[in-house]
Amino acid sequence: MSMSSVLHASRRARSAFGAASLRVGLLGLASYASLAAVAAAVAVATLATTGCVGGSKTQSPEDKERLKSFVVDALPSTAKKLDANFENKIHLIGYRAEPESAPPGTEVKLTYYWRCDDPIEAGWALSTHIQHEGFERPDNADGVGALREWKDGVQIFGPSRWERGKIYVDEQTYRMPAELRGMDSLVYVSIWKNDARLRIISGPTDGENRALVVKLRTGVAPKAPGVPELEVKQLARGEKIVVDGKGDEAAWKTAPSTGAFVNVGTGAADHGPLGGSVKLAWDNENLYALFEVRDPAVTGGFTDAKAQPKRHTTTGQPMLWTGHTVEMMVDRVGDNASYYELQINPQNKIFRSRFAGYNAPRGGDYGPFGNEDWDPKLKSAVVVNGTIDKADDKDEGYVVEVAIPWKAYAFGLPEGTSPTPKSGDTWHFNFYAMQDNGGVAWSPILGQGNFHRASRFGKVRFVTDAPLAAADAGPGAPDASPGPDAGRAGAKAPPAKKK
């Protein structure tokens, strides 16, 4: 039995399980682990009944006749028009959502109208995801509805069965979960096969080849969890910081700290092997940051773009988020309209970019990610307390020290305007210690996107003469120094993905 057969059967099992569970509503992330266990059991049963070849690909005369009942001559006048183009083969031309105002517990009837312009090969199937605001994972409704009936391992009325020029009606009934956290629930549809989706070349999309159909209004006012705040006093006249990675200047001894970074997804204290904190300082020329990272297995692993093309962007920058690194996000306003990303890894390799919108602009798998021509002209140094890339010993971690000229943050300001903050100014920051595209953070994202979500950045207030305020590192955050739990992996929510 091939691995692709196992994956395909597992996906079919999830779809079948989703059809049953969604009729009573999913109750958020808390039940996900138990649902996954049941789905795994269903996958085994599916494999046992369908075999490793995916079942029969033929369609019975009865099924062909039944498929005709899903065909209409034209888009009904009661439907809302939509045009999502799936590779010039299938068009989603309209939909109905009844009702579109759907509080918790409401049963919603979703109807999609698909037009086949060019028949597609066997194996493609319809998928629906409902993404509720405040939740990291969507609800899966792949197998809900008569047009999506599974038989012998295929959707017997799915898009691979459709004929050129015909319009097919796809109806689903979905009950909104009892627990909702925000105003909006987004309904996405896609056409999938194994681990691929049919490419959407025009129309509303999430950027991952899922068409955005409708935004359901829940009427639930989103809770507005606060973000941490830090007050940073300007260095005294004549006080200097030498960027050498040691952090032994008197200024660092009195500089405010974020406290220990917390779980990205939940905001809870994180006692896993990876930990970190950062101190900040500033003067008229530079912003200074001192990261202290707890990492028992310090890893670098980057060489150059020629030797490692799949670990570098199209512009040749190392994709440090795929390994071990620290990260700083800076947004003067906090609206994601213009913000900056900086990463420095234990080898003192650097990734830097400026963004003109949330995660935008963005290329393909290898970027470019934002405007990678941004060059802050920074100074950085790293001291490793242990060894890099040596798996048979235990490290303490590493320290990253960096000075960034304020003029690096001048983009978008009127000519002649200094970007150096004035006393009382507040900027928006987030800081991360990362491993393999996940990590811990100063301000948790709480399922509201990825590491770029500026609404979840903490607030840094720059002052010149006010007393330092205690750092609010979030609920339950412990001291930044390694304690007796250092190195013990605790229970963790799945990390928010970086890119």
N, C-alpha and C positions, 0 to 999 in steps of 0.2 A: 504494500500500500504506500503510495507516495505521500510526502509531506503536504503537497498542495491539495491532495484529496482530503487529508485530515483537516486542514485549514478551511477548506470549502464546506465540509460537513459541519464543522464547528460554527461557521457563519450561518448556515441553514438552521442549526439548532438554536442559535441566539435569536434568529428571526421568528422561529416557531414559538420559542419561549416568550419573546417580546409580545407576540400577538395575544397570548393568554394573560400575561401579567398586566398589560396596559389596559385591559378591560376593567380592571379594578383600580388602576392608577398606581404609579410608582411613587414611593414616598421619599425620594431624594437619595443622597449618597449613602446614608447610613445603612441601607439595605443592600448595597451593591455587592458586597462580598458574598452574602448568602445567595443572591440571584446568580452570581457568576458560578457558584458551586453547582446550583441546579442546572444551569445552562451546560456546564461541562458534562453532567450526567446525561442530559438530553443528547449531547453530541455523540456520546458513545452509543446510545440507542439508535441514533440516526445512521451512524456508520454501519451498525449491525444490520439494519434493514435495507440500506441503499447499496451497500458494497462500496468498493474503492473506485469504481468507474463513474460515479455520479448518477447512476440510474438511467432509465430509458430516456432517450432524447426524442422519441417519436410522440406524436399527438394523436389520440384516438379520434375517430369520427365524432363521438359524442362530445369530446372536448372542443373540437373545431366548431361544432354547432353552438355550444355554449358561449364560445368566444364572440360569436356574432351578436349576442345579447348585450355586449358592452360597447357596441359601436353606435355612434350618433352621426347624423349628417352634417351638423355644424355646431359651433359653440353656442350654447343656449344664451338667450338675452339676459338671463338672471346671473350668469357667470361674470366674474371680473377678468378682464383681459390681462394676459401675461405673455411674454415671449422669452423663454429660456431655450437657447439653441444648443443641443447636445451634438456637436460634431457634424452638423448639417444632416443628421440622421433622424433624430427625434426632437420634436419641439413640444415644450409645455406651453400651451397656448392660453390657458385660463384656469380659474379655480373658483371654488366657493368655500367659505368657512362660516358655519352656522352653529352658534353665534361667534362673532369676532371678539366680543366682550365676554371673557370666560374666567370668572372667579374660581377659586379652588373648589374642586368637586364637580365642576360643570362638565356635562357630556357635549363634546364638539363633533359635528359631522364635517369632515374634510372631503372635498371632491376636487379631483384634478382632471384636466382634459389634455390628453396626450395625442399629438399627431405624428404619424410615422411618415417620414419623407423618403427614407432609404432603409430598407430592412437590414437588421443587424444580425450577426452570427449568433450561434447558440451560446447559452450560459449567462447572458446578462439578466439582471433582476432589478426590480424597483426597491427603493429604500426611502424611509422617512425617519428623520431625527427631529425631536422637539427639544430645543435648548431653552431651559428656564433660566431667567436672570438670577445670578447668585449661585448657580450650580456649575461645577466643572464639567460633568459628563451630561450628554443629552439622553433623553429617553429614546429608545429604539422601537419603532413601529414598523419595521420592515415587512413583517408577515401579516399585518392587519388588513383585512379587506378581501372581497371575493376575487378581484382581479389578481391578487397576489397569492392565490392558493398554491401550495407546494405539493408536488406529487413526483415520486421517484427522483427526488433530488433537484428538481427544477421548478420554477414558477410556470405552471402549465398555461397561464394566460399572459405571461410577462412579455417584455418588449421584444424578446427574440422570436415571439410567435406573431408579431404584428405584420400587417400587410400595408404596402405603400398607399399613401393617400387617405388612409382611414383614421378616424378620431376615436380614441378609446376613453371610456369613463372609468375612473379609478376612485372608489369611495372607501373612506375609512371612518370609523367611530373611535374617538379617543376621549378618555375621562381625565380631566386635569387633576394633578395630584392634590392631596389635602394640604400639603405643606408647600407653600410658595414663598419666595423671598423678595420678589421684585415685580415691577409693573408689566414687564414684557415676557412673552414666550414666543420664540421664533420657530417657525415650521420650515424645515429644509427637506428637499427631496433630491435624490440622485439615482443614477443607474450604475450598478456595480457588478463586478465580476472578479471573483477571488479577492485580491488586494488592490484592485484598480477601480477607478470610476471613469465613466465616459466623460470626456472633456467638455466643459461648457465654454463656448466661444463667444457668446453674447448673452446679455440678460443679467438679472440680479443674482449675485453669487457670493459665497463666503470666502472665495479665493482658494477653496479646496475642492472645487467641482461639485459643490452642493448648491442647488438653486434655492434662493430665499423666496418662499411662496407668500407667507403672510405673517404679520406680527399680531399675535393674540394679546389683548389687553386684560390683565388679571385683576386690576383694581386694588392690588396689594401695594401699599406704600413701602418702598424699599427702606430697610434699616440703613442708617448711615453711620457705620462704625468709624470711629475717629482714627486719625493717623498720628504716629508719634511726632513729637516736636523736640527741637534742640536749639538752644541759644548759644551762639559762638561769639566770644569776645575777640576783638582785634588784638593782634600782638602789640605789646608795649613798644614804644619808640626805642630802637636799637636792639630789640629782641630778634634773633635770627633762628632760622631752621635750616640745617644742612641736610640735604637729601642724600642719605647714605644707607637707609634701611635699618638703622640702629634705633632710631626714635629715642635717643637718650638726652635730648635737649630739655632744659628746664620748662620750656613752653609746653612740651608734651605731657609733663607731669601734672600740669594744671588744666590741660585742655579738656573740654567736655567729651564724653563718650556716648555712643548710642546704647551702650549696654549690649548684652549678648543678642545676636541675631536669633530670630524665631522661625518657626515653621512657616514656610511660604503660603501654604494652603489654608492653615487654621489660625495662625497667630499664637499658638501655644508654645510654651518653652520646649526647646528641642535639645535632647540630651544624646543625640546620635554622635557618631565619630567626627562629623564635620561641624565646626562651630566658628564663630567669628564676631568681631566688633570693629568699630572704626572710631577714631578721634579726628576732630576737625580743628583747624586754625586758619587765620587769614591775615593778610596785610594789604596794603594798597596795590601791590603787584600781583599777588598769587593767592590761590586757594590751596591749602595744604590738607592732605589726608594721610592718616596712618592706620592701615588695616593690620589687625592681628588675627591670624587664622589658625585654628586648631585642625590639624590634618595628620592622621597617623601614617599616611602613605602618600607623601608629597610626590606629585607626578607632573612632569613637563611634557616630554614626548614630541615636541614640535621641532622640525628642522627648517625646510624652506619649501616654497610653493612648487618648485620644480620637482623635488623629491617626493612631496606629499600633495599632489594636486587636489585630492579629495578632502584634505584638511585645511584648505585655504580657499578664500573667496576668489571670485573672478578678477579682483584687483590685486590679488596676491597677499591679502592679510590673513593671518592665522585665525581660524574659527575657534577661539579659545574656549567658548562656552561648551564645546564638546569634550573638554578635559577639566583640569583643575584651574580655577582662576578667581580673582575678585572682580567685582563690577560696580561701577558708579553710573547712575543715571542722574542727569541734571536738566531741569526744566524751570526757567526763570519764572514763568507764569503758572504752570501746572495744568495747562489745557491740552497737552499733546500736540499743539500746533507747530512747535519748534523745540526740540530737545536734543540732548547729547548723550552718547553712550561711550564709556571707556572701560576696557578690560585690561588687566595686567596679570600675567600668570607667574608661577614660581621661577621661570626662566627669564623673567623681565621682558617677555615678549608682549606686544601691545596690539590690541584691536581698538580702533576709534572710528566713530561715525556721527553724523548729524542727521536728524530725521525731520521731515517736513509734515508729519502727520503720524498717527498711531501706526507703527511698524511700516511706515511709508517714506520714500519709495522702497520697493523690494523687487528683486529679480527672482530667479529660480532657486534651486536647491543650494547653489553656490553664490547667491547674491547677484548683484551687489545688495547689501543690506544698508539701506539709507544712503546718504551721501558720504561715501568712504574717502572722499578727497579732503574731508575735514582734518586739519593737522593742528592740534592745540599747542605744539612746541613745548611740551611738558618735560619735566625732569622726573625720573623715577629710579628707585633702587629696591632690591629685594634681598632679604637675608633669610636663608632657610635654616631652620633648627632641626637638622637631620640631613638626609641625603635625598637627591632627586632621582626618581626612576630606579630605586633599589627596593625590590619587593620583599626581601628577606630580613628587613629590619623595621623597627617602629620609629616613626618620626614624631616630633612635637608639633610641627607646623611651619608657618612662614610669616614674615612681616613684609608688607609692601608700603613704601613711603613714596609720596608723589607730590609735586608742586605743579599746579596748572595756572598759567597766566590768565588773568581775568579777560584779557582781550580775545581769548579763544572763544568766549561766549558773546561776542559782539554781533553775531549774525542777526539781521532784521532790525537792528537799532538804527535810528537816524544818524547820518554821518556826523562825526564829531561828538557823539554821545558816548560817555565812558560806561562800560559794562560793570565796573567795580561797584559793588553794592554800597549803599549809604547806611548809616546806622539806623536800625529799625526795619530795613528791607527784609522780606521773607522770600526765599527761593524754595523750590520743591526738589527733593533728592530721594533716591533710594540706593541702598547699598546691599550687595550680595556677596556671599562666599559660595562658590559653585563647584560642583563635580558632575561631569557627564550630563549637562543640560538640565540639571536641577540644583537645588541648594537651599540655603537659609538666607533670611532677609532682615533688614532693619524694620521695614513696614510690610506686613503680609499682604498678598494680593487677594486672598479670600475668594478665589474662584471668579474674579471679575476680569479675566483676561490673562495675559502673560506678563513677563517682567517689565514690559514697556508701559503698563497702565499708569498714566500720570496721576489719575484721581486717587491712586493708592500710594503715591510718593509721600514720604514724610516731609515736614516743614522745618526748614533751617532759618532761624532769624539771626541776622548779623548785627552785632552791637559793638560800640566802641568804649562805653564806660559803665554800662549796667552790670550788676553782679550776675554771675553765671547761674542759670536755672538748672535744677536737676533734670536729667534726661528722662523722658518718658519712653521707655523701650517697648511698651506694649504690655498687655496683661500677663502677669506671671513670669516676666522675663527675669532670669537669674543673673548673677554677676558674670562678667565676661571671662573671668579667669577659669582655666580648666579645673573641674572639681572631681570628686570621686567617681562620677558617672561618665567622665570623659572616656571615649572609646567604646561605650556600651550603646549599641543600637537600640533606640526606643521605637515605639509604634509611631508610624508617620503616615500622614495623608500623602497621596501621590503628588510628586512635585509639579508645580506649574511649569509648562514647557517654555523654553526660552525663545526659540525661533520658529 
